Amino acid sequence: MSGVNVHANETKEPARMLFRMPKTMRTVTAILAGVIGLSVWTALPSNGAAVPSLDTIRVGIFMDTNKYKLNTAAASFSSAGTLQVGLRLPSGVIPMFQTGSGEMIRFTLDDYKPMLLESTNYQTALALLKRLKAMGGSGMMTTTNDPRGKVYQIVEGSYPSAAEAKAAGDRWLKDATVAGYTGKGSNATLIGPLHLETGMSYASKSEAVKAAQSLSASGAEAYAALKQSGSAAVYTVLIGAESDQTALGKVKAAALQANPALALAIRQTDAANVYSLIRDDYTTAESASKPPVALYSVPAAGAKLWVATTAESGIKLTERYNRSYRGSFEVSGLNNKLAVINELPFEQYVYAVVGAEMPASWPAEALKSQAIAARTYALYQGFGFQVAHVVDTTLSQAYGGIGSEKPTTIAAVDATRGEVAMYNGKLIETVFSSSAGGMTADSKEIWGSDIAYLKSVSSPDTASEKGLYKWYRIVAPSGSVGYMREDLLDVTDQVSPAGQPLLRVKTNGSKMRPIPLIQDDVPVVDSVNAGTLVVQLDKVTQSNEMSWVRGSYSADALLKLTQGKLQKAISGKITTLEVSQRGPSGRPTEIQVNGQKLQVKNPDGYRSAFGGLPSTFFTIDETARVTMAGAGNSLRNRPEDSSAVYIQGGDGSARELKTSNYFILGGDGQVRAATKDPGFRFVGNGYGHGVGLSQYGARGLAELGYDYKYIMQYYYKDAKIVKE
């Protein structure tokens, strides 16, 4: 999504206030009344162990921390009803303003940004904005007024210092298209967080805007703003948005020349108060004739703005896939980036998690088990993300807001309200994954830690294969090897000279694919026309959560996949890759490359090391691995021995093997596709880390008639389901 910079490690294995207010703001009371903070309480179940519980949870949507990075330069909120916006303090919330029904508002940090263009021409500004977005930039179009009239400004990003903003601007200006619009050569001007206050207050935003426009028309760049004044918020006018004191001094001189009467009141903004400068924003407008959106600046540190609504449809956040959320939002600066936190009732959070993590059509008992797993997992995390309990990705657990909720998932949460899983009187870490592939993993064989309640058990995960096509692994007349879907082939009664079944292609241009799955972004292996006979090597189910194939990768391609993902890089070319140790479930706990142990933090790291494999429950098909018997009972092992290979034909003649693919008839009568040069296929089961609850397994057990408590205790050994 334009304007959003994603750098998140998304792995699960898959977050009140008393005050006085003016009469015009009394409708805000119901939204902002209460007690600030998160109410945590415990109760004692029948076994005497304390059961933690949360009233409200904080979910990080956009944040920049050492554990989680998902950034946006701006956050846009809207609602079917009105939005109430306040300044959140430890003592309560100071009401600032409320929007009209359906009105959008945007927030950005009051920090440093390169300004790439100032133009009175909307179309020129729009073209540059589109170019920035096409290049992955976080462009914004705002307006100001000067003696020329309305001026469109294109700024980009969000930077903690003037130097970083200038460097970013200079980078953008190196693009010939950007430079063509700006005419600035290699120099970027900046806006920044330094402002002057006029000392005047106004009864409404419109009055402050009018005063700011009057100053701007006289040559002093000015903006309407909101200012904290004790326990209230008032409108004022700020002059300038500068990146250094020299620039601020020039702005002050221009303002005094435009209006000498300001001399007694003009001063730099008071650090003890919170200011939010207001700009007209056309970033999301469809044309210059459309009303602009109000863009509010958020101080980079300290201040927290609070956004709430009474509308049942919740609050929409444009930059997060236009999702709508229950509860309220806190917007602030954190580690020099915009932080957006959704705070809502804890059980309502679980509504959305269950709906995002498990299909609503699945059996009720499976949904209930997911509800307990999600509830327990969130509570187990504590306050795990600096200013939030959890985040909205599978680094915690998937949370999609109101759109994820369904009547059945809500019912599952309500039916298990307050129930959690505990072991020896403590919450357990109820990790879960999509599919265990028939056998869950022991925690030690995934993360290297031995956890008593996370042991390997068999799991009925085959439901993911229901209704899927079968695919044949075939050899075309050209010698190419790949997969073709069953509906493109007819079975014949013919066999190859080696005794393998022959299949006939039904349609011209039928595609052979590298794995048994249609992938539009992956080149096909070959294309075969109708009537062609092909050799069947194997028949498998379409790749899914239960069973899958990845590869084949050449040695060079596999080496490239591992770059930056290992604790110690592989030295030289990959010739061999083999599983040297397996854990209780059969998952690799050690893999050797060229006879040396592959260095990963823990066995789960094999997934990312090989290009994002669905799971670590796999075997490796080394396509060049062959043991050959020679004269005098001698043996040659390829690819360690890379000398020439000669094939003897039925007539006694021999020729050197030069083709990439060749086929070996084993003693069991099966034909194996081999390659002259090292190649590697991964054939596996399961989706995710495989530890704890298998979601497809929960479905399978529920369909067999087991209830949610049995399911939870099956996957979490000796755990107890308790309730406050």
URBEL-V421591 format. One record per residue. N is the residue number from 1. RES is the residue in three letters. SS is DSSP state (H for helix, E for strand, L for the rest). PSI is psi in whole degrees, -180 to 180 (999 if undefined). NEAR is the number of other ideal C-beta (glycine too) atoms within 8 Angstrom. Layout:
{{N & RES & SS & PSI & NEAR} {N & RES & SS & PSI & NEAR}}
This chain:
{{1 & MET & L & 136 & 5} {2 & SER & L & 139 & 6} {3 & GLY & L & -3 & 12} {4 & VAL & E & 124 & 10} {5 & ASN & E & 113 & 8} {6 & VAL & E & 123 & 6} {7 & HIS & L & 64 & 6} {8 & ALA & L & 141 & 10} {9 & ASN & L & 92 & 5} {10 & GLU & L & 84 & 7} {11 & THR & L & 122 & 7} {12 & LYS & L & -65 & 15} {13 & GLU & L & 999 & 12} {14 & PRO & L & 999 & 11} {15 & ALA & L & 999 & 17} {16 & ARG & L & 169 & 9} {17 & MET & L & 128 & 12} {18 & LEU & L & 133 & 5} {19 & PHE & L & 167 & 10} {20 & ARG & L & 150 & 3} {21 & MET & L & 157 & 10} {22 & PRO & L & 158 & 6} {23 & LYS & H & -36 & 5} {24 & THR & H & -14 & 4} {25 & MET & H & 12 & 10} {26 & ARG & H & -20 & 8} {27 & THR & H & -13 & 8} {28 & VAL & H & -19 & 13} {29 & THR & H & -47 & 8} {30 & ALA & H & -27 & 7} {31 & ILE & H & -40 & 10} {32 & LEU & H & -2 & 16} {33 & ALA & L & 148 & 8} {34 & GLY & L & -152 & 6} {35 & VAL & L & 126 & 6} {36 & ILE & L & 144 & 11} {37 & GLY & L & -173 & 4} {38 & LEU & L & 122 & 9} {39 & SER & L & 116 & 8} {40 & VAL & E & 130 & 8} {41 & TRP & E & 162 & 6} {42 & THR & E & 157 & 9} {43 & ALA & E & 170 & 8} {44 & LEU & E & 116 & 7} {45 & PRO & L & -176 & 10} {46 & SER & L & -25 & 4} {47 & ASN & L & 1 & 7} {48 & GLY & L & -6 & 6} {49 & ALA & L & 143 & 10} {50 & ALA & E & 137 & 7} {51 & VAL & E & 107 & 14} {52 & PRO & E & 152 & 9} {53 & SER & E & 153 & 12} {54 & LEU & E & 140 & 12} {55 & ASP & L & -49 & 9} {56 & THR & E & 155 & 11} {57 & ILE & E & 147 & 14} {58 & ARG & E & 122 & 15} {59 & VAL & E & 120 & 16} {60 & GLY & E & 119 & 17} {61 & ILE & E & -54 & 12} {62 & PHE & E & 128 & 13} {63 & MET & E & 161 & 18} {64 & ASP & E & 100 & 11} {65 & THR & L & 178 & 10} {66 & ASN & L & -17 & 2} {67 & LYS & L & -19 & 7} {68 & TYR & L & 129 & 12} {69 & LYS & E & 111 & 8} {70 & LEU & E & 106 & 16} {71 & ASN & E & 151 & 13} {72 & THR & E & 144 & 13} {73 & ALA & L & -22 & 13} {74 & ALA & E & 154 & 14} {75 & ALA & E & 126 & 14} {76 & SER & E & 123 & 13} {77 & PHE & E & 146 & 15} {78 & SER & E & 167 & 11} {79 & SER & L & 155 & 15} {80 & ALA & L & -28 & 6} {81 & GLY & L & -162 & 9} {82 & THR & L & 155 & 13} {83 & LEU & L & 131 & 15} {84 & GLN & E & 128 & 13} {85 & VAL & E & 131 & 14} {86 & GLY & E & 169 & 15} {87 & LEU & E & 119 & 13} {88 & ARG & E & 118 & 10} {89 & LEU & E & 163 & 9} {90 & PRO & L & -29 & 3} {91 & SER & L & -11 & 4} {92 & GLY & E & -168 & 10} {93 & VAL & E & 127 & 13} {94 & ILE & E & 116 & 12} {95 & PRO & E & 137 & 14} {96 & MET & E & -54 & 10} {97 & PHE & E & 172 & 9} {98 & GLN & E & 150 & 10} {99 & THR & L & 172 & 11} {100 & GLY & L & 164 & 5} {101 & SER & L & 130 & 8} {102 & GLY & L & -1 & 7} {103 & GLU & L & 136 & 9} {104 & MET & L & 144 & 11} {105 & ILE & E & 152 & 15} {106 & ARG & E & 152 & 15} {107 & PHE & E & 143 & 14} {108 & THR & E & 161 & 14} {109 & LEU & E & 143 & 13} {110 & ASP & E & 79 & 11} {111 & ASP & L & -148 & 13} {112 & TYR & E & 134 & 13} {113 & LYS & E & 138 & 14} {114 & PRO & E & 135 & 16} {115 & MET & E & 115 & 13} {116 & LEU & E & -16 & 16} {117 & LEU & E & 141 & 13} {118 & GLU & E & 121 & 6} {119 & SER & E & 146 & 8} {120 & THR & L & -4 & 7} {121 & ASN & L & 114 & 7} {122 & TYR & H & -43 & 9} {123 & GLN & H & -38 & 6} {124 & THR & H & -45 & 11} {125 & ALA & H & -42 & 15} {126 & LEU & H & -41 & 9} {127 & ALA & H & -42 & 9} {128 & LEU & H & -40 & 15} {129 & LEU & H & -45 & 13} {130 & LYS & H & -38 & 8} {131 & ARG & H & -43 & 12} {132 & LEU & H & -45 & 15} {133 & LYS & H & -39 & 11} {134 & ALA & H & -28 & 6} {135 & MET & L & 3 & 9} {136 & GLY & L & 10 & 4} {137 & GLY & L & 163 & 9} {138 & SER & L & 70 & 14} {139 & GLY & E & 150 & 14} {140 & MET & E & 143 & 16} {141 & MET & E & 114 & 14} {142 & THR & E & 172 & 13} {143 & THR & E & 155 & 12} {144 & THR & E & 178 & 11} {145 & ASN & E & 141 & 10} {146 & ASP & E & -174 & 10} {147 & PRO & L & -18 & 6} {148 & ARG & L & -17 & 5} {149 & GLY & E & -145 & 7} {150 & LYS & E & 130 & 7} {151 & VAL & E & 127 & 12} {152 & TYR & E & 132 & 16} {153 & GLN & E & 133 & 13} {154 & ILE & E & 115 & 14} {155 & VAL & E & 165 & 12} {156 & GLU & E & 136 & 15} {157 & GLY & E & -159 & 11} {158 & SER & E & 114 & 11} {159 & TYR & E & 143 & 12} {160 & PRO & L & -12 & 7} {161 & SER & L & 159 & 7} {162 & ALA & H & -38 & 10} {163 & ALA & H & -43 & 6} {164 & GLU & H & -38 & 10} {165 & ALA & H & -42 & 18} {166 & LYS & H & -42 & 11} {167 & ALA & H & -40 & 8} {168 & ALA & H & -44 & 13} {169 & GLY & H & -42 & 15} {170 & ASP & H & -36 & 12} {171 & ARG & H & -45 & 7} {172 & TRP & H & -38 & 15} {173 & LEU & H & -10 & 15} {174 & LYS & L & -18 & 8} {175 & ASP & L & 127 & 9} {176 & ALA & H & -38 & 5} {177 & THR & H & -45 & 7} {178 & VAL & H & -48 & 15} {179 & ALA & H & -32 & 12} {180 & GLY & H & -33 & 7} {181 & TYR & H & -38 & 12} {182 & THR & H & -36 & 10} {183 & GLY & L & 20 & 6} {184 & LYS & L & 4 & 11} {185 & GLY & L & -126 & 6} {186 & SER & L & 12 & 6} {187 & ASN & L & 132 & 7} {188 & ALA & L & 132 & 14} {189 & THR & E & 165 & 8} {190 & LEU & E & 151 & 13} {191 & ILE & E & 156 & 11} {192 & GLY & L & -173 & 14} {193 & PRO & L & 14 & 10} {194 & LEU & E & 125 & 12} {195 & HIS & E & 160 & 15} {196 & LEU & E & 143 & 14} {197 & GLU & E & 137 & 16} {198 & THR & E & -16 & 14} {199 & GLY & E & 2 & 9} {200 & MET & E & 147 & 8} {201 & SER & E & 156 & 7} {202 & TYR & E & 153 & 13} {203 & ALA & L & -20 & 4} {204 & SER & L & 165 & 7} {205 & LYS & H & -41 & 10} {206 & SER & H & -38 & 6} {207 & GLU & H & -40 & 10} {208 & ALA & H & -40 & 15} {209 & VAL & H & -43 & 10} {210 & LYS & H & -42 & 8} {211 & ALA & H & -40 & 14} {212 & ALA & H & -41 & 13} {213 & GLN & H & -36 & 10} {214 & SER & H & -44 & 8} {215 & LEU & H & -44 & 16} {216 & SER & H & -40 & 13} {217 & ALA & H & -23 & 9} {218 & SER & L & -1 & 9} {219 & GLY & L & 4 & 9} {220 & ALA & L & 108 & 13} {221 & GLU & L & 119 & 12} {222 & ALA & E & 155 & 14} {223 & TYR & E & 144 & 13} {224 & ALA & E & 153 & 13} {225 & ALA & E & 160 & 14} {226 & LEU & E & 140 & 13} {227 & LYS & E & 135 & 14} {228 & GLN & E & 130 & 11} {229 & SER & E & 91 & 8} {230 & GLY & L & -120 & 4} {231 & SER & L & 24 & 5} {232 & ALA & E & 173 & 9} {233 & ALA & E & 137 & 12} {234 & VAL & E & 157 & 9} {235 & TYR & E & 142 & 13} {236 & THR & E & -173 & 16} {237 & VAL & E & 131 & 15} {238 & LEU & E & 145 & 15} {239 & ILE & E & 129 & 16} {240 & GLY & E & 157 & 14} {241 & ALA & E & 80 & 11} {242 & GLU & E & 160 & 12} {243 & SER & L & -9 & 10} {244 & ASP & L & 168 & 9} {245 & GLN & H & -32 & 7} {246 & THR & H & -47 & 6} {247 & ALA & H & -37 & 12} {248 & LEU & H & -36 & 14} {249 & GLY & H & -39 & 8} {250 & LYS & H & -39 & 8} {251 & VAL & H & -41 & 14} {252 & LYS & H & -43 & 12} {253 & ALA & H & -41 & 8} {254 & ALA & H & -39 & 11} {255 & ALA & H & -41 & 16} {256 & LEU & H & -33 & 11} {257 & GLN & H & -38 & 8} {258 & ALA & H & -34 & 9} {259 & ASN & L & 88 & 9} {260 & PRO & H & -22 & 6} {261 & ALA & H & -15 & 5} {262 & LEU & H & -12 & 11} {263 & ALA & H & -36 & 7} {264 & LEU & H & -21 & 6} {265 & ALA & L & -26 & 9} {266 & ILE & L & 135 & 13} {267 & ARG & E & 163 & 8} {268 & GLN & E & 148 & 8} {269 & THR & L & 145 & 10} {270 & ASP & L & 122 & 7} {271 & ALA & L & -19 & 4} {272 & ALA & L & -14 & 3} {273 & ASN & L & 165 & 9} {274 & VAL & L & 130 & 9} {275 & TYR & E & 144 & 16} {276 & SER & E & 102 & 15} {277 & LEU & E & 142 & 13} {278 & ILE & E & 125 & 14} {279 & ARG & E & 154 & 11} {280 & ASP & E & 126 & 9} {281 & ASP & E & 125 & 14} {282 & TYR & L & 14 & 15} {283 & THR & L & -40 & 14} {284 & THR & L & 1 & 9} {285 & ALA & L & 149 & 12} {286 & GLU & L & -19 & 3} {287 & SER & L & 168 & 6} {288 & ALA & L & -22 & 6} {289 & SER & L & -12 & 3} {290 & LYS & L & 148 & 8} {291 & PRO & L & 140 & 4} {292 & PRO & L & 165 & 9} {293 & VAL & E & 141 & 14} {294 & ALA & E & 126 & 10} {295 & LEU & E & 118 & 16} {296 & TYR & E & 132 & 14} {297 & SER & E & 142 & 14} {298 & VAL & E & 126 & 15} {299 & PRO & E & 143 & 13} {300 & ALA & L & -17 & 10} {301 & ALA & L & 145 & 5} {302 & GLY & L & -56 & 6} {303 & ALA & L & 144 & 11} {304 & LYS & E & 120 & 10} {305 & LEU & E & 148 & 16} {306 & TRP & E & 127 & 14} {307 & VAL & E & 125 & 14} {308 & ALA & E & 165 & 14} {309 & THR & L & 159 & 13} {310 & THR & L & -5 & 7} {311 & ALA & L & 133 & 10} {312 & GLU & L & -26 & 3} {313 & SER & L & -4 & 8} {314 & GLY & L & -160 & 13} {315 & ILE & E & 129 & 16} {316 & LYS & E & 136 & 11} {317 & LEU & E & 106 & 15} {318 & THR & L & -44 & 11} {319 & GLU & L & -11 & 11} {320 & ARG & L & 66 & 10} {321 & TYR & L & 28 & 4} {322 & ASN & L & 28 & 7} {323 & ARG & E & 151 & 11} {324 & SER & E & 147 & 11} {325 & TYR & E & 147 & 13} {326 & ARG & L & 170 & 10} {327 & GLY & L & -151 & 12} {328 & SER & E & 175 & 12} {329 & PHE & E & 141 & 15} {330 & GLU & E & 129 & 14} {331 & VAL & E & 127 & 14} {332 & SER & E & 179 & 12} {333 & GLY & E & 135 & 14} {334 & LEU & E & 122 & 12} {335 & ASN & L & 41 & 5} {336 & ASN & L & 20 & 10} {337 & LYS & E & 160 & 12} {338 & LEU & E & 128 & 18} {339 & ALA & E & 129 & 14} {340 & VAL & E & 115 & 14} {341 & ILE & E & 128 & 16} {342 & ASN & E & 119 & 14} {343 & GLU & E & 126 & 12} {344 & LEU & E & 166 & 14} {345 & PRO & E & 137 & 10} {346 & PHE & H & -48 & 13} {347 & GLU & H & -30 & 10} {348 & GLN & H & -33 & 10} {349 & TYR & H & -43 & 15} {350 & VAL & H & -34 & 13} {351 & TYR & H & -52 & 13} {352 & ALA & H & -34 & 15} {353 & VAL & H & -47 & 14} {354 & VAL & H & -42 & 15} {355 & GLY & H & -31 & 14} {356 & ALA & H & -29 & 10} {357 & GLU & H & -23 & 12} {358 & MET & L & 135 & 12} {359 & PRO & L & 135 & 4} {360 & ALA & L & -19 & 10} {361 & SER & L & -6 & 4} {362 & TRP & L & 163 & 9} {363 & PRO & L & 147 & 8} {364 & ALA & H & -38 & 10} {365 & GLU & H & -33 & 13} {366 & ALA & H & -43 & 16} {367 & LEU & H & -38 & 16} {368 & LYS & H & -41 & 13} {369 & SER & H & -38 & 14} {370 & GLN & H & -37 & 16} {371 & ALA & H & -45 & 17} {372 & ILE & H & -41 & 16} {373 & ALA & H & -44 & 14} {374 & ALA & H & -44 & 14} {375 & ARG & H & -48 & 15} {376 & THR & H & -42 & 13} {377 & TYR & H & -45 & 14} {378 & ALA & H & -43 & 18} {379 & LEU & H & -37 & 12} {380 & TYR & H & -33 & 10} {381 & GLN & H & -23 & 10} {382 & GLY & L & -145 & 6} {383 & PHE & L & 75 & 8} {384 & GLY & L & -6 & 9} {385 & PHE & L & 49 & 14} {386 & GLN & L & -59 & 8} {387 & VAL & L & 11 & 10} {388 & ALA & L & 153 & 14} {389 & HIS & L & -47 & 14} {390 & VAL & E & 172 & 16} {391 & VAL & E & 173 & 15} {392 & ASP & L & 9 & 13} {393 & THR & L & -180 & 11} {394 & THR & L & 1 & 10} {395 & LEU & L & -32 & 11} {396 & SER & L & -89 & 15} {397 & GLN & L & 151 & 13} {398 & ALA & L & 134 & 12} {399 & TYR & L & 111 & 15} {400 & GLY & L & 13 & 10} {401 & GLY & H & -161 & 13} {402 & ILE & H & -35 & 11} {403 & GLY & H & -20 & 7} {404 & SER & H & -17 & 14} {405 & GLU & L & 142 & 9} {406 & LYS & L & 157 & 8} {407 & PRO & H & -39 & 6} {408 & THR & H & -36 & 10} {409 & THR & H & -36 & 16} {410 & ILE & H & -43 & 11} {411 & ALA & H & -38 & 10} {412 & ALA & H & -39 & 14} {413 & VAL & H & -46 & 14} {414 & ASP & H & -37 & 8} {415 & ALA & H & -22 & 9} {416 & THR & L & 18 & 12} {417 & ARG & L & 127 & 7} {418 & GLY & L & -8 & 8} {419 & GLU & E & 135 & 10} {420 & VAL & E & 166 & 14} {421 & ALA & E & 132 & 15} {422 & MET & E & 156 & 13} {423 & TYR & E & 126 & 12} {424 & ASN & L & 40 & 4} {425 & GLY & L & 9 & 8} {426 & LYS & E & 151 & 7} {427 & LEU & E & 145 & 10} {428 & ILE & L & 161 & 12} {429 & GLU & L & 98 & 9} {430 & THR & L & 65 & 14} {431 & VAL & L & 150 & 12} {432 & PHE & E & 161 & 16} {433 & SER & E & 171 & 19} {434 & SER & L & -51 & 10} {435 & SER & E & 135 & 19} {436 & ALA & L & -5 & 16} {437 & GLY & L & 26 & 16} {438 & GLY & L & -16 & 10} {439 & MET & E & 122 & 14} {440 & THR & L & 161 & 16} {441 & ALA & E & 148 & 16} {442 & ASP & L & 138 & 14} {443 & SER & H & -32 & 12} {444 & LYS & H & -34 & 10} {445 & GLU & H & -3 & 13} {446 & ILE & H & -51 & 15} {447 & TRP & H & -2 & 9} {448 & GLY & L & 5 & 6} {449 & SER & L & 137 & 6} {450 & ASP & L & 111 & 6} {451 & ILE & L & 124 & 8} {452 & ALA & L & -35 & 8} {453 & TYR & L & 2 & 10} {454 & LEU & L & 75 & 12} {455 & LYS & L & 162 & 10} {456 & SER & L & 131 & 10} {457 & VAL & L & 156 & 9} {458 & SER & E & 152 & 6} {459 & SER & L & 129 & 15} {460 & PRO & L & 83 & 10} {461 & ASP & L & 11 & 16} {462 & THR & H & -6 & 10} {463 & ALA & H & -27 & 10} {464 & SER & H & -15 & 10} {465 & GLU & H & -7 & 9} {466 & LYS & L & 130 & 6} {467 & GLY & L & 2 & 2} {468 & LEU & L & 153 & 8} {469 & TYR & L & 154 & 8} {470 & LYS & E & 150 & 10} {471 & TRP & E & 141 & 14} {472 & TYR & E & 135 & 14} {473 & ARG & E & 123 & 13} {474 & ILE & E & 164 & 15} {475 & VAL & E & 124 & 11} {476 & ALA & L & 163 & 13} {477 & PRO & L & -27 & 6} {478 & SER & L & -11 & 5} {479 & GLY & L & -6 & 9} {480 & SER & L & 150 & 10} {481 & VAL & E & 133 & 12} {482 & GLY & E & -171 & 13} {483 & TYR & E & 143 & 14} {484 & MET & E & 140 & 16} {485 & ARG & E & 147 & 12} {486 & GLU & H & -31 & 10} {487 & ASP & H & -5 & 6} {488 & LEU & H & 2 & 9} {489 & LEU & E & 149 & 15} {490 & ASP & E & 140 & 6} {491 & VAL & E & 138 & 5} {492 & THR & E & 174 & 9} {493 & ASP & E & 14 & 2} {494 & GLN & E & 156 & 6} {495 & VAL & E & 160 & 6} {496 & SER & L & 168 & 9} {497 & PRO & L & -26 & 3} {498 & ALA & L & 1 & 7} {499 & GLY & L & 8 & 6} {500 & GLN & L & 143 & 10} {501 & PRO & E & 144 & 10} {502 & LEU & E & 139 & 12} {503 & LEU & E & 151 & 14} {504 & ARG & E & 130 & 11} {505 & VAL & E & 137 & 15} {506 & LYS & L & -28 & 9} {507 & THR & L & 140 & 7} {508 & ASN & L & 142 & 5} {509 & GLY & L & 20 & 7} {510 & SER & E & 133 & 14} {511 & LYS & E & 136 & 9} {512 & MET & E & 128 & 15} {513 & ARG & E & 156 & 14} {514 & PRO & L & -29 & 9} {515 & ILE & L & 165 & 11} {516 & PRO & L & 65 & 12} {517 & LEU & L & 140 & 9} {518 & ILE & L & 122 & 5} {519 & GLN & L & 105 & 7} {520 & ASP & L & -25 & 4} {521 & ASP & L & 8 & 3} {522 & VAL & L & 128 & 7} {523 & PRO & L & 145 & 3} {524 & VAL & L & 159 & 10} {525 & VAL & L & -42 & 10} {526 & ASP & E & 167 & 10} {527 & SER & E & 131 & 8} {528 & VAL & E & 141 & 11} {529 & ASN & L & 165 & 9} {530 & ALA & L & 142 & 8} {531 & GLY & L & -14 & 6} {532 & THR & L & 136 & 10} {533 & LEU & E & 133 & 11} {534 & VAL & E & 155 & 16} {535 & VAL & E & 131 & 12} {536 & GLN & E & 125 & 12} {537 & LEU & E & -36 & 12} {538 & ASP & E & 163 & 6} {539 & LYS & E & 124 & 8} {540 & VAL & E & 167 & 11} {541 & THR & E & 146 & 12} {542 & GLN & L & 137 & 11} {543 & SER & L & 132 & 9} {544 & ASN & L & -169 & 10} {545 & GLU & L & -25 & 12} {546 & MET & L & -46 & 16} {547 & SER & E & 146 & 10} {548 & TRP & E & 165 & 14} {549 & VAL & E & 141 & 12} {550 & ARG & E & 145 & 11} {551 & GLY & E & -166 & 11} {552 & SER & E & 145 & 10} {553 & TYR & E & 137 & 11} {554 & SER & E & 166 & 9} {555 & ALA & H & -41 & 13} {556 & ASP & H & -42 & 7} {557 & ALA & H & -41 & 8} {558 & LEU & H & -40 & 13} {559 & LEU & H & -40 & 11} {560 & LYS & H & -38 & 7} {561 & LEU & H & -34 & 11} {562 & THR & H & -13 & 11} {563 & GLN & L & 129 & 7} {564 & GLY & L & 3 & 3} {565 & LYS & L & 3 & 9} {566 & LEU & L & 153 & 12} {567 & GLN & L & -28 & 5} {568 & LYS & L & 123 & 4} {569 & ALA & L & 152 & 6} {570 & ILE & L & 131 & 10} {571 & SER & L & 122 & 3} {572 & GLY & L & -173 & 5} {573 & LYS & L & 146 & 6} {574 & ILE & L & 124 & 13} {575 & THR & L & -37 & 8} {576 & THR & L & 149 & 13} {577 & LEU & E & 114 & 10} {578 & GLU & E & 148 & 8} {579 & VAL & E & 122 & 9} {580 & SER & E & -19 & 7} {581 & GLN & E & 146 & 7} {582 & ARG & E & 152 & 8} {583 & GLY & L & -171 & 14} {584 & PRO & L & -33 & 7} {585 & SER & L & -8 & 12} {586 & GLY & L & 1 & 7} {587 & ARG & L & 145 & 15} {588 & PRO & E & 133 & 12} {589 & THR & E & -11 & 8} {590 & GLU & E & 134 & 10} {591 & ILE & E & 137 & 12} {592 & GLN & E & 135 & 12} {593 & VAL & E & 123 & 10} {594 & ASN & L & 35 & 9} {595 & GLY & L & -1 & 5} {596 & GLN & E & 145 & 6} {597 & LYS & E & 130 & 7} {598 & LEU & L & 127 & 12} {599 & GLN & L & 104 & 6} {600 & VAL & L & 160 & 11} {601 & LYS & L & -45 & 4} {602 & ASN & L & 167 & 8} {603 & PRO & L & -26 & 15} {604 & ASP & L & -22 & 10} {605 & GLY & H & -15 & 11} {606 & TYR & H & -29 & 13} {607 & ARG & H & -53 & 12} {608 & SER & H & -32 & 8} {609 & ALA & H & -32 & 11} {610 & PHE & L & 35 & 12} {611 & GLY & L & 22 & 7} {612 & GLY & L & 53 & 5} {613 & LEU & L & 149 & 12} {614 & PRO & L & -33 & 10} {615 & SER & L & 179 & 17} {616 & THR & L & 8 & 15} {617 & PHE & L & 79 & 14} {618 & PHE & E & 163 & 12} {619 & THR & E & 157 & 7} {620 & ILE & E & 122 & 11} {621 & ASP & E & 102 & 10} {622 & GLU & E & 101 & 12} {623 & THR & L & -18 & 12} {624 & ALA & L & -1 & 12} {625 & ARG & L & 112 & 10} {626 & VAL & E & 138 & 8} {627 & THR & E & 123 & 8} {628 & MET & E & 137 & 9} {629 & ALA & E & 128 & 6} {630 & GLY & L & -166 & 8} {631 & ALA & H & 146 & 3} {632 & GLY & H & 30 & 4} {633 & ASN & H & 21 & 5} {634 & SER & L & 151 & 7} {635 & LEU & E & 142 & 8} {636 & ARG & E & 132 & 9} {637 & ASN & E & 120 & 9} {638 & ARG & E & 145 & 12} {639 & PRO & L & 5 & 11} {640 & GLU & L & -44 & 7} {641 & ASP & L & 108 & 7} {642 & SER & L & 17 & 5} {643 & SER & L & 169 & 5} {644 & ALA & L & 147 & 5} {645 & VAL & L & 133 & 9} {646 & TYR & E & 137 & 8} {647 & ILE & E & 129 & 9} {648 & GLN & E & 126 & 6} {649 & GLY & L & 177 & 8} {650 & GLY & L & -23 & 3} {651 & ASP & L & 5 & 4} {652 & GLY & L & -9 & 6} {653 & SER & L & 154 & 6} {654 & ALA & E & 145 & 7} {655 & ARG & E & 152 & 7} {656 & GLU & E & 137 & 7} {657 & LEU & L & 118 & 10} {658 & LYS & L & -15 & 4} {659 & THR & L & 155 & 7} {660 & SER & L & -43 & 6} {661 & ASN & E & 142 & 12} {662 & TYR & E & 170 & 9} {663 & PHE & E & 137 & 10} {664 & ILE & E & 130 & 8} {665 & LEU & E & 113 & 7} {666 & GLY & L & 172 & 8} {667 & GLY & L & -21 & 3} {668 & ASP & L & 4 & 4} {669 & GLY & L & 2 & 6} {670 & GLN & L & 141 & 6} {671 & VAL & E & 131 & 12} {672 & ARG & E & 133 & 8} {673 & ALA & E & 122 & 11} {674 & ALA & E & 165 & 12} {675 & THR & E & 149 & 12} {676 & LYS & L & -44 & 11} {677 & ASP & L & 154 & 9} {678 & PRO & L & 131 & 13} {679 & GLY & E & 158 & 13} {680 & PHE & E & 125 & 15} {681 & ARG & E & 144 & 12} {682 & PHE & E & 121 & 13} {683 & VAL & E & 117 & 8} {684 & GLY & E & -176 & 16} {685 & ASN & E & 149 & 12} {686 & GLY & L & 162 & 18} {687 & TYR & E & 111 & 11} {688 & GLY & L & -175 & 14} {689 & HIS & L & -24 & 13} {690 & GLY & L & 2 & 19} {691 & VAL & E & 142 & 13} {692 & GLY & L & -146 & 13} {693 & LEU & E & 129 & 16} {694 & SER & E & 123 & 17} {695 & GLN & H & -44 & 14} {696 & TYR & H & -33 & 17} {697 & GLY & H & -39 & 15} {698 & ALA & H & -40 & 16} {699 & ARG & H & -46 & 12} {700 & GLY & H & -44 & 13} {701 & LEU & H & -40 & 14} {702 & ALA & H & -40 & 16} {703 & GLU & H & -21 & 8} {704 & LEU & L & 0 & 7} {705 & GLY & L & 6 & 4} {706 & TYR & L & 145 & 9} {707 & ASP & L & 174 & 7} {708 & TYR & H & -33 & 13} {709 & LYS & H & -41 & 7} {710 & TYR & H & -44 & 9} {711 & ILE & H & -47 & 16} {712 & MET & H & -44 & 15} {713 & GLN & H & -21 & 12} {714 & TYR & H & -45 & 9} {715 & TYR & H & -23 & 14} {716 & TYR & L & 97 & 15} {717 & LYS & L & 127 & 9} {718 & ASP & L & 16 & 8} {719 & ALA & L & 155 & 12} {720 & LYS & E & 139 & 9} {721 & ILE & E & 115 & 11} {722 & VAL & E & 165 & 12} {723 & LYS & E & 147 & 8} {724 & GLU & L & 999 & 7}}
